[in-house]
Amino acid sequence: MNIPEQILQYITGLPDTKQSDILELHNIILTILPETRLLFDNGKNRDNKTVANPIIGYGFQTIKYADGKTRDFFQIGISANNTGISVYILGFKDKTYIASTYGKEIGKATVTGCCIKFKKLKDINIDILSNAIKYGVQATSET
């Protein structure tokens, strides 16, 4: 099964309320990033044990850790969780940037160093989220 098929299977397997929000968010991101590389992590380890929520990833970056090691990773990620939806914007060195720049205007969401969490898509300002995603991809593409 290819990555778009895995993503579709993941989305259609979600409860109806989250399914529609994740699908809409997925389509919004594909509109913002039409040529993006898609990734999918099913949240399972090598033993097929669930260790995390599945994540749809968009874009590509190499993250360098303090010990000098690197890891290839996505730039933007979305995931359904028990309380709602998480949008991950990865790769910022300044862990306060997302919250200080977008946190006050985004709506009913918790904004941390690399994550924007909300219950439903209608609770947030899509334009502000789109701006955060665009900025995240631009900033992490320059490194």
MDAnalysis code that builds the backbone (N, CA, C; Angstrom):
import MDAnalysis as mda
import numpy as np

u = mda.Universe.empty(429, n_residues=143, atom_resindex=np.repeat(np.arange(143), 3), trajectory=True)
u.add_TopologyAttr("name", ["N", "CA", "C"] * 143)
u.add_TopologyAttr("resid", np.arange(1, 144))
u.add_TopologyAttr("resname", ["MET", "ASN", "ILE", "PRO", "GLU", "GLN", "ILE", "LEU", "GLN", "TYR", "ILE", "THR", "GLY", "LEU", "PRO", "ASP", "THR", "LYS", "GLN", "SER", "ASP", "ILE", "LEU", "GLU", "LEU", "HIS", "ASN", "ILE", "ILE", "LEU", "THR", "ILE", "LEU", "PRO", "GLU", "THR", "ARG", "LEU", "LEU", "PHE", "ASP", "ASN", "GLY", "LYS", "ASN", "ARG", "ASP", "ASN", "LYS", "THR", "VAL", "ALA", "ASN", "PRO", "ILE", "ILE", "GLY", "TYR", "GLY", "PHE", "GLN", "THR", "ILE", "LYS", "TYR", "ALA", "ASP", "GLY", "LYS", "THR", "ARG", "ASP", "PHE", "PHE", "GLN", "ILE", "GLY", "ILE", "SER", "ALA", "ASN", "ASN", "THR", "GLY", "ILE", "SER", "VAL", "TYR", "ILE", "LEU", "GLY", "PHE", "LYS", "ASP", "LYS", "THR", "TYR", "ILE", "ALA", "SER", "THR", "TYR", "GLY", "LYS", "GLU", "ILE", "GLY", "LYS", "ALA", "THR", "VAL", "THR", "GLY", "CYS", "CYS", "ILE", "LYS", "PHE", "LYS", "LYS", "LEU", "LYS", "ASP", "ILE", "ASN", "ILE", "ASP", "ILE", "LEU", "SER", "ASN", "ALA", "ILE", "LYS", "TYR", "GLY", "VAL", "GLN", "ALA", "THR", "SER", "GLU", "THR"])
u.atoms.positions = np.array([
    [0.854, -1.174, 0.000],
    [0.000, 0.000, 0.000],
    [0.908, 1.247, 0.000],
    [0.637, 2.195, -0.913],
    [1.460, 3.393, -0.980],
    [1.034, 4.400, 0.105],
    [1.805, 5.464, 0.262],
    [1.563, 6.422, 1.344],
    [0.193, 7.104, 1.230],
    [-0.218, 7.621, 0.072],
    [-1.564, 8.210, 0.011],
    [-2.670, 7.217, 0.396],
    [-2.503, 5.947, 0.043],
    [-3.490, 4.934, 0.434],
    [-3.481, 4.698, 1.944],
    [-2.288, 4.690, 2.540],
    [-2.183, 4.535, 3.991],
    [-2.862, 5.713, 4.703],
    [-2.638, 6.915, 4.187],
    [-3.238, 8.114, 4.777],
    [-4.757, 8.042, 4.672],
    [-5.258, 7.685, 3.514],
    [-6.706, 7.577, 3.329],
    [-7.304, 6.510, 4.251],
    [-6.619, 5.387, 4.383],
    [-7.094, 4.323, 5.274],
    [-7.127, 4.815, 6.725],
    [-6.101, 5.545, 7.129],
    [-6.056, 6.111, 8.481],
    [-7.233, 7.069, 8.695],
    [-7.423, 7.991, 7.765],
    [-8.482, 8.996, 7.903],
    [-9.858, 8.331, 7.935],
    [-10.112, 7.403, 7.028],
    [-11.441, 6.778, 6.983],
    [-11.688, 5.856, 8.173],
    [-10.644, 5.486, 8.890],
    [-10.791, 4.657, 10.080],
    [-11.073, 5.447, 11.352],
    [-11.031, 6.770, 11.251],
    [-11.293, 7.618, 12.413],
    [-12.790, 7.749, 12.663],
    [-13.178, 8.079, 13.903],
    [-14.594, 8.378, 14.153],
    [-15.052, 9.526, 13.254],
    [-16.330, 9.538, 12.902],
    [-16.867, 10.510, 11.936],
    [-16.483, 11.958, 12.226],
    [-16.576, 12.395, 13.484],
    [-16.291, 13.802, 13.790],
    [-14.837, 14.145, 13.515],
    [-13.928, 13.292, 13.918],
    [-12.506, 13.545, 13.669],
    [-12.160, 13.299, 12.211],
    [-12.828, 12.323, 11.594],
    [-12.570, 11.997, 10.196],
    [-12.768, 13.222, 9.305],
    [-13.871, 13.915, 9.478],
    [-14.149, 15.070, 8.616],
    [-13.162, 16.206, 8.880],
    [-12.810, 16.433, 10.158],
    [-11.847, 17.493, 10.464],
    [-10.448, 17.169, 9.943],
    [-10.001, 15.934, 10.132],
    [-8.665, 15.544, 9.647],
    [-8.621, 15.592, 8.123],
    [-9.674, 15.132, 7.474],
    [-9.709, 15.178, 6.007],
    [-9.675, 16.624, 5.514],
    [-10.451, 17.497, 6.139],
    [-10.435, 18.908, 5.739],
    [-9.065, 19.524, 5.978],
    [-8.462, 19.228, 7.129],
    [-7.130, 19.753, 7.430],
    [-6.094, 19.209, 6.452],
    [-6.186, 17.936, 6.127],
    [-5.291, 17.314, 5.142],
    [-5.405, 18.044, 3.795],
    [-6.627, 18.317, 3.367],
    [-6.833, 19.016, 2.098],
    [-6.346, 20.457, 2.144],
    [-6.499, 21.116, 3.286],
    [-5.981, 22.486, 3.452],
    [-4.469, 22.484, 3.296],
    [-3.809, 21.541, 3.956],
    [-2.345, 21.476, 3.880],
    [-1.893, 21.148, 2.462],
    [-2.594, 20.255, 1.782],
    [-2.235, 19.941, 0.399],
    [-2.447, 21.133, -0.524],
    [-3.396, 21.999, -0.194],
    [-3.597, 23.230, -0.964],
    [-2.445, 24.203, -0.711],
    [-2.017, 24.304, 0.547],
    [-0.903, 25.189, 0.902],
    [0.398, 24.666, 0.310],
    [0.577, 23.340, 0.343],
    [1.820, 22.689, -0.077],
    [1.539, 21.649, -1.162],
    [1.143, 22.101, -2.355],
    [0.700, 21.145, -3.386],
    [1.775, 20.162, -3.853],
    [3.021, 20.519, -3.754],
    [4.104, 19.645, -4.228],
    [4.803, 18.934, -3.073],
    [4.190, 18.902, -1.915],
    [4.844, 18.376, -0.725],
    [5.068, 16.871, -0.785],
    [6.067, 16.455, -0.082],
    [6.335, 15.026, 0.094],
    [5.471, 14.558, 1.265],
    [4.730, 13.473, 1.075],
    [3.882, 12.915, 2.119],
    [4.598, 11.782, 2.840],
    [4.366, 11.707, 4.125],
    [4.888, 10.629, 4.948],
    [3.753, 10.127, 5.828],
    [3.855, 8.910, 6.286],
    [2.858, 8.397, 7.220],
    [3.546, 7.508, 8.234],
    [3.297, 7.774, 9.506],
    [3.814, 6.951, 10.591],
    [2.601, 6.366, 11.303],
    [2.459, 5.060, 11.268],
    [1.277, 4.418, 11.845],
    [1.310, 4.329, 13.372],
    [2.388, 4.797, 13.984],
    [2.486, 4.813, 15.439],
    [2.885, 3.485, 16.059],
    [3.318, 2.541, 15.225],
    [3.687, 1.220, 15.740],
    [5.193, 1.005, 15.645],
    [5.714, 0.255, 16.614],
    [7.142, -0.037, 16.591],
    [7.417, -1.293, 15.761],
    [8.640, -1.758, 15.787],
    [9.027, -2.931, 14.972],
    [8.275, -4.202, 15.353],
    [7.798, -4.238, 16.597],
    [7.044, -5.400, 17.068],
    [5.550, -5.244, 16.826],
    [5.162, -4.225, 16.041],
    [3.773, -3.936, 15.703],
    [2.944, -3.515, 16.923],
    [3.630, -3.010, 17.944],
    [2.961, -2.522, 19.144],
    [2.738, -1.011, 18.990],
    [1.534, -0.540, 19.306],
    [1.236, 0.885, 19.214],
    [1.991, 1.636, 20.304],
    [2.809, 2.600, 19.878],
    [3.605, 3.396, 20.815],
    [3.296, 4.887, 20.710],
    [2.538, 5.275, 19.701],
    [2.178, 6.682, 19.508],
    [0.945, 6.753, 18.613],
    [0.334, 7.928, 18.560],
    [-0.768, 8.132, 17.623],
    [-0.217, 8.179, 16.201],
    [-0.942, 7.652, 15.226],
    [-0.507, 7.792, 13.832],
    [-0.395, 9.269, 13.449],
    [0.559, 9.569, 12.581],
    [0.802, 10.952, 12.146],
    [0.936, 10.992, 10.630],
    [0.231, 11.952, 10.026],
    [0.430, 12.252, 8.607],
    [1.477, 13.355, 8.555],
    [2.533, 13.135, 7.793],
    [3.615, 14.111, 7.687],
    [3.656, 14.743, 6.311],
    [4.047, 16.017, 6.298],
    [4.137, 16.800, 5.059],
    [5.502, 17.473, 5.019],
    [6.126, 17.432, 3.862],
    [7.426, 18.067, 3.708],
    [8.533, 17.172, 4.232],
    [9.746, 17.698, 4.170],
    [10.910, 16.901, 4.544],
    [12.004, 17.829, 5.042],
    [12.628, 17.413, 6.128],
    [13.768, 18.154, 6.661],
    [14.691, 17.187, 7.383],
    [15.938, 17.575, 7.517],
    [16.891, 16.821, 8.309],
    [17.118, 17.605, 9.596],
    [16.826, 16.971, 10.715],
    [16.991, 17.613, 12.019],
    [18.332, 17.186, 12.588],
    [19.094, 18.172, 13.066],
    [20.392, 17.884, 13.672],
    [20.263, 18.047, 15.178],
    [20.669, 17.024, 15.917],
    [20.589, 17.026, 17.372],
    [21.877, 17.572, 17.974],
    [21.828, 17.906, 19.252],
    [22.977, 18.481, 19.954],
    [24.194, 17.564, 19.920],
    [23.970, 16.262, 19.873],
    [25.097, 15.317, 19.847],
    [25.689, 15.140, 18.442],
    [25.147, 15.920, 17.466],
    [25.662, 15.871, 16.107],
    [24.948, 14.879, 15.202],
    [24.134, 14.003, 15.780],
    [23.387, 13.042, 14.974],
    [22.261, 13.757, 14.237],
    [21.850, 13.187, 13.118],
    [20.767, 13.773, 12.334],
    [19.663, 12.742, 12.132],
    [18.473, 13.256, 11.832],
    [17.329, 12.388, 11.534],
    [16.468, 13.075, 10.489],
    [16.057, 12.328, 9.500],
    [15.142, 12.848, 8.491],
    [13.734, 12.796, 9.049],
    [13.004, 13.889, 8.870],
    [11.691, 14.004, 9.474],
    [10.804, 14.901, 8.632],
    [9.514, 14.903, 8.924],
    [8.586, 15.796, 8.234],
    [8.673, 17.201, 8.817],
    [8.141, 18.190, 8.085],
    [8.090, 19.566, 8.569],
    [6.788, 19.841, 9.316],
    [5.695, 19.352, 8.776],
    [4.367, 19.537, 9.358],
    [3.763, 18.157, 9.571],
    [3.082, 17.971, 10.691],
    [2.406, 16.704, 10.947],
    [1.037, 16.949, 11.554],
    [0.095, 16.053, 11.261],
    [-1.218, 16.127, 11.895],
    [-1.577, 14.755, 12.440],
    [-2.291, 14.785, 13.556],
    [-2.661, 13.536, 14.202],
    [-3.938, 13.722, 15.002],
    [-4.807, 12.734, 14.930],
    [-5.974, 12.700, 15.807],
    [-5.521, 12.064, 17.120],
    [-6.051, 12.575, 18.231],
    [-5.733, 11.994, 19.529],
    [-7.004, 11.906, 20.367],
    [-6.893, 11.464, 21.597],
    [-8.073, 11.266, 22.443],
    [-8.880, 12.541, 22.656],
    [-8.224, 13.677, 22.712],
    [-8.931, 14.925, 23.017],
    [-9.192, 15.805, 21.809],
    [-8.694, 15.441, 20.657],
    [-8.919, 16.266, 19.477],
    [-7.886, 16.020, 18.395],
    [-7.255, 17.119, 17.963],
    [-6.308, 17.079, 16.845],
    [-5.050, 17.840, 17.234],
    [-3.918, 17.333, 16.815],
    [-2.642, 18.015, 17.016],
    [-2.028, 18.320, 15.659],
    [-1.505, 19.530, 15.521],
    [-0.739, 19.932, 14.345],
    [0.677, 20.205, 14.842],
    [1.639, 19.515, 14.269],
    [3.038, 19.665, 14.660],
    [3.774, 20.469, 13.603],
    [4.501, 21.473, 14.044],
    [5.355, 22.267, 13.166],
    [6.761, 22.096, 13.722],
    [7.546, 21.272, 13.055],
    [8.825, 20.840, 13.611],
    [10.020, 21.567, 13.001],
    [11.068, 21.666, 13.813],
    [12.330, 22.166, 13.306],
    [12.725, 23.547, 13.767],
    [11.893, 24.211, 14.553],
    [12.253, 25.537, 15.047],
    [13.266, 25.434, 16.178],
    [14.266, 26.282, 16.156],
    [15.205, 26.349, 17.265],
    [14.573, 27.113, 18.427],
    [13.800, 28.159, 18.118],
    [13.118, 28.958, 19.140],
    [11.791, 28.275, 19.484],
    [11.752, 27.597, 20.613],
    [10.566, 26.828, 21.012],
    [9.409, 27.710, 21.501],
    [9.596, 29.024, 21.551],
    [8.509, 29.922, 21.953],
    [7.872, 30.616, 20.758],
    [8.443, 30.468, 19.582],
    [8.003, 31.231, 18.416],
    [6.540, 30.980, 18.037],
    [6.149, 29.745, 17.938],
    [4.791, 29.431, 17.492],
    [3.764, 30.000, 18.472],
    [3.984, 29.762, 19.758],
    [3.033, 30.253, 20.764],
    [2.988, 31.773, 20.788],
    [4.148, 32.428, 20.745],
    [4.162, 33.893, 20.840],
    [3.654, 34.566, 19.572],
    [3.813, 33.941, 18.430],
    [3.407, 34.544, 17.169],
    [1.958, 34.230, 16.796],
    [1.519, 33.017, 17.050],
    [0.199, 32.587, 16.582],
    [-0.783, 32.240, 17.707],
    [-0.279, 32.045, 18.903],
    [-1.087, 31.548, 20.007],
    [-2.299, 32.387, 20.366],
    [-2.151, 33.708, 20.386],
    [-3.252, 34.572, 20.819],
    [-4.367, 34.681, 19.789],
    [-4.049, 34.513, 18.514],
    [-5.030, 34.727, 17.450],
    [-5.633, 33.444, 16.888],
    [-5.098, 32.292, 17.272],
    [-5.512, 31.055, 16.612],
    [-6.878, 30.551, 17.075],
    [-7.334, 30.962, 18.237],
    [-8.637, 30.507, 18.725],
    [-8.490, 29.559, 19.896],
    [-9.468, 28.672, 20.058],
    [-9.485, 27.733, 21.182],
    [-8.495, 26.604, 20.928],
    [-7.251, 26.864, 21.292],
    [-6.190, 25.884, 21.077],
    [-5.135, 26.048, 22.158],
    [-4.423, 24.972, 22.405],
    [-3.243, 25.006, 23.257],
    [-2.047, 25.012, 22.319],
    [-1.187, 25.999, 22.478],
    [-0.037, 26.127, 21.589],
    [1.234, 25.999, 22.422],
    [2.051, 25.011, 22.074],
    [3.310, 24.783, 22.782],
    [4.470, 24.957, 21.801],
    [5.644, 24.492, 22.179],
    [6.841, 24.683, 21.374],
    [6.732, 24.280, 19.923],
    [6.103, 23.152, 19.641],
    [5.998, 22.694, 18.252],
    [4.611, 22.154, 17.926],
    [3.647, 22.363, 18.820],
    [2.349, 21.719, 18.648],
    [1.195, 22.682, 18.891],
    [0.205, 22.585, 18.020],
    [-1.054, 23.314, 18.170],
    [-2.129, 22.252, 18.351],
    [-2.747, 22.229, 19.543],
    [-3.768, 21.227, 19.851],
    [-5.124, 21.909, 19.974],
    [-6.135, 21.281, 19.390],
    [-7.492, 21.811, 19.483],
    [-8.480, 20.663, 19.405],
    [-9.691, 20.925, 19.882],
    [-10.707, 19.874, 19.907],
    [-11.315, 19.660, 18.529],
    [-11.745, 20.743, 17.890],
    [-12.374, 20.656, 16.569],
    [-11.834, 21.761, 15.681],
    [-11.815, 21.510, 14.406],
    [-11.306, 22.473, 13.436],
    [-12.069, 23.796, 13.496],
    [-13.357, 23.730, 13.776],
    [-14.169, 24.952, 13.840],
    [-13.789, 25.849, 15.022],
    [-13.013, 25.317, 15.985],
    [-12.604, 26.084, 17.159],
    [-11.442, 27.019, 16.890],
    [-10.805, 26.874, 15.727],
    [-9.612, 27.680, 15.464],
    [-9.780, 28.517, 14.203],
    [-8.905, 29.501, 14.075],
    [-8.865, 30.356, 12.901],
    [-7.977, 29.671, 11.851],
    [-8.587, 29.175, 10.801],
    [-7.867, 28.429, 9.758],
    [-6.804, 29.294, 9.088],
    [-7.091, 30.584, 8.891],
    [-6.099, 31.462, 8.262],
    [-4.841, 31.575, 9.103],
    [-5.002, 31.682, 10.425],
    [-3.836, 31.772, 11.312],
    [-3.069, 30.457, 11.291],
    [-3.780, 29.325, 11.344],
    [-3.113, 28.020, 11.262],
    [-2.377, 27.888, 9.931],
    [-2.998, 28.304, 8.852],
    [-2.356, 28.247, 7.530],
    [-1.084, 29.080, 7.506],
    [-1.129, 30.268, 8.113],
    [0.061, 31.124, 8.176],
    [1.173, 30.461, 8.975],
    [0.818, 29.808, 10.083],
    [1.817, 29.111, 10.891],
    [2.454, 27.970, 10.088],
    [1.634, 27.236, 9.362],
    [2.143, 26.134, 8.535],
    [3.074, 26.665, 7.449],
    [2.643, 27.716, 6.754],
    [3.483, 28.309, 5.698],
    [4.815, 28.777, 6.265],
    [4.755, 29.472, 7.395],
    [5.985, 29.964, 8.000],
    [6.882, 28.791, 8.422],
    [6.279, 27.769, 9.017],
    [7.053, 26.616, 9.462],
    [7.789, 25.940, 8.318],
    [7.125, 25.761, 7.207],
    [7.758, 25.131, 6.057],
    [8.859, 26.030, 5.487],
    [8.583, 27.321, 5.371],
    [9.585, 28.252, 4.848],
    [10.810, 28.279, 5.758],
    [10.608, 28.405, 7.057],
    [11.728, 28.516, 8.004],
    [12.544, 27.247, 8.060],
    [11.904, 26.088, 7.996],
    [12.655, 24.837, 8.083],
    [13.238, 24.419, 6.736],
    [12.828, 25.055, 5.664],
    [13.409, 24.781, 4.344],
    [14.718, 25.543, 4.157],
    [14.901, 26.578, 4.956],
    [16.086, 27.422, 4.824],
    [17.279, 26.888, 5.598],
    [17.053, 25.879, 6.469],
    [18.145, 25.374, 7.301],
    [18.939, 24.316, 6.608],
])
